[in-house]
Amino acid sequence: MSDETRKLPLHAVEEIRRSRRSPRLTQYDYLHLRYLRDDLRTVLRGLVPPPRRVLDVFCGTRPYEDFLPPAVECIGFDVEDNPYGTADVVSDEFLPFADESFDLVTCIQAFYYLPDSVHGAQEIRRVLRPGGVAVITVPFVWGYERGHLEHRFSESSLAHLFRDWDVEIIENGGWTASWVTVTASIVRLVEQQAPRGLGIRKLVRPLFAAMYAALNLIGILLGKLERKRPARAVALPTNLLMVARKPS
């Protein structure tokens, strides 16, 4: 299959970017993406000093790039089979860049795919300048695909990879958001079983969209109550967001 055949059309790439950047209440993964987006926006816009040169690792459709300062140079890196056509550098090597060449490295919802997490952390450290920042997010409550190598990280295991850095771990969502994410994912499995023939799936789509919206609204309401209670010793976030500053 040629590279041109593998590339998604522009409108499909834009829709994927929109679904990540501005999730709709009628999406089954709305809370999962909303908490991630809101915390990313806060972190990336609050970096001091603002980064000048950024590496976006496994950049995908690059939905969060506008959270960075307007004058920043952002280099998107991805692997050879990236179907979006949005990467500036494509390679199966991790990471094909010079030492200490970036102020910020981001890896959004992709670090857990690395076969060797320790090596990945070492390479991120190598390409960051002293005092540079790594912003990494990983899913916690999310399905995995059988047959694919994936890692799951807790707060402590993620921080351990960067244990000699200045590390902050942010939980995206909590028990309520995780419950909604799992429940809505089950509902989506039912939706996907609807027959495609005779337009049945298109016909029932509004019904499922209403169910997702109802679940998400319940999640928003219960989430506000959850955040008013003291933090529990046992956590169940939908995602983890790590901000790690390399020693200078």
N, C-alpha and C positions, 0 to 999 in steps of 0.2 A: 504494500500500500504506500502510495507516495505521500510526501508531506502535505501537498495541497489537498489530497483526499481526506487527510486526517483533520484538517483545520475546520473548526466550527464556523458557520456564517456569522457575520458581524452582529446581526440582530440577536442571535442566540447568545453570543458572548455578553452583549449589553444586558440581556435579560438575567443572566446568571449574576452579573455584577450588581444589577439592581436588587435582586433577591437577597444578596448578602448585605448590601449597603443600606437598603431601605426595605426591610422585610415588611410584608403586609400582615395585618391581623388575621387574615384568612389563610396564612401559610401554616403548615403543621409544625414547622421549626421556628416560629416567630420568636418565642421567648429565648430559645437557645441563641439565636442570632442577635436579638435586640440587646441582651445583656453584654454579649461580646462586643458589639459595635460601640455601645455607650462607654464601656470601660476603656476600650482602645482609643476612642476619641479623647477622653480625659487624659490618658497617659501620654499619647503622642503629642498633643498640643501643649502639655505641661512640662516637656523636657527642658532642662536648664543645664548647660547652654543649649540652644536649638542646634540640631545636627545640620551639618553642611553637606555631607555625603552619606547616602543611605544605601544599604543592600537589602533588598526584599527577597528572601530565600523562599523558593517554591512559590513564586508570586501569583500563580493562578491568573485570575482576571484583574488583579490589582484594585480591589474595590475600596480600599481604605487609604489610598495614596494622598487624597486631598486633606487628610488629617495632619500631614506634614507641613512645615513652613513653605510658603510659596516659592522661595528661591532655592530650595534644596535640590541637589542632584540625586535622583533615585534610580538605581540600577535594578531591574527586575531579573532574577535568575530562576531558571527552572530546568527540568530534565528534558531529554530529547523528545519524549512523546507528549509534550504539552500540546493540547489541542486548541488553545485559545489564540496563539499567535501574538501574545502580549509581552513575552520575555525579551530582554535586551541581550542576554547571554544564555545559551542552552548548552548543557553538558551533563554527562553522567558522572563527572568528577565533582566531589564535594570538598572544598569550594575552590574553583580555579581563579583565585585572586591573590594579589600580593599581600605580604604581611602589613598589618597596621594601616590599612587603606580606607577604613570607614569609621564614621563617628557613631553610626547606629546600624544594627542588624535586626531585622524583623523576620520572624518565621511564624506565620499565622495558620494555625490548625494543620500543620504539616510535619512538625519536628518528630512526632511519634511514628512517622513512617521510616525514619532512618534506621538501618539495620544495627548500627553501632552508635548508641546515644553518647557514649563517652567520647568517641572520636569526633562526633558532631559538635559537642561542646568545646573540644579542643580547637577545632577548626574555626569556630565562631570567635573564640578568644584570639586566635592567630590573626584574623583579618581585622579585628577591632583595634583602634588606637587606644593608648592608655587613657583611662577615664571614659571610654566609649560605653555605650549601652546596648544590651540585647533585650528585645521585647519578643517573648515567645508565648504563644497560646497553644493549649492542647485540650481536647475534649476529655471529659471525665464520664459523664452519663451519655453514652452514644453507642449505637450499634457498630460492630466491626464486620468486615467482609471475610468470610471463611476462605482460607487459602492465601490471604495476604498477611505479610509480616507487619504487625503493629505492636506498639508498646502503650501501656497505660501508666500514667504518672499520678501519684498523690502529691500533695503540697511538699511533704518532706523529701520524697524521692526526686522531684524536680529540682528543689533547692540544693540537694546533695550534689548534683552534677556541677553546680556552680558555687560550691561551698566556700571558696575563698574570695568570692565576689560580695559586693553589697547587694543583697537580694531582697526583693519584696514580692510576695505572692498574693494575687487578688483573686477571690472566688467570684466567677460570673454566675449569678443566680444561686439559689439554694435548694432546699428540699422541695419547695413548691414548684419552682421552675423545672426541676428534674422530673417530678411527678407528671407535670403537663407534657414535657418532652416525650416521655415514655408512652403516656396515654395517647397523645396525638399521633405518635409513630405507629401504634397498633391500629388506630382508626385509619391511617393512611394505607396500611397493609390491606385492610378491608376494601378501601376505595380502589386499590390497584387490582383487586380480584373482579371488579365489575367488568362484564363483557364489553369489548370494543365495538362489536357489531351492532348495527341498527342505531348507532349514536347513543347507546345506553350510558356509557361512561360520561359522555358530555352532558347527558340529561341529568345525571345524579350529582354532577360536580357542585352545583349551588348548595345542595344539601350537606355535602361534606365540608364545603367552605364555611357554612354556618356553624357546623360542629367545631371546626378548628377555632373560629372566632370566639365561640362560647367558652371553650377550654382556655384560650389565651386570656380572655377577660377575667375568668375565675382565677387564673394564675396571677394576673396583675394585682387583683384585690387581695388574695391571700398572701402574696409576696410582700405587700405593704405591712400586713400584720406580722409576718415572720420577721421582718427587719426591725420591728419594735421590740422584739424579745431578745434577751441576752444570747450571745453566741453559744452554740452547743459544742461539747467536746468532740462530737462526731459530726463530720461535715459530708454533704452530698451536693456539691456544685455541679452545674452543667459543664462548665469549662474552668480551666485555671489559666490565669494570665501572670506571667513572670516578668518583672523588670529587674535586670541584673546589670550592675555597673562594674566594668572591669577595673581592677586595682590600677592606680596610676603611680 
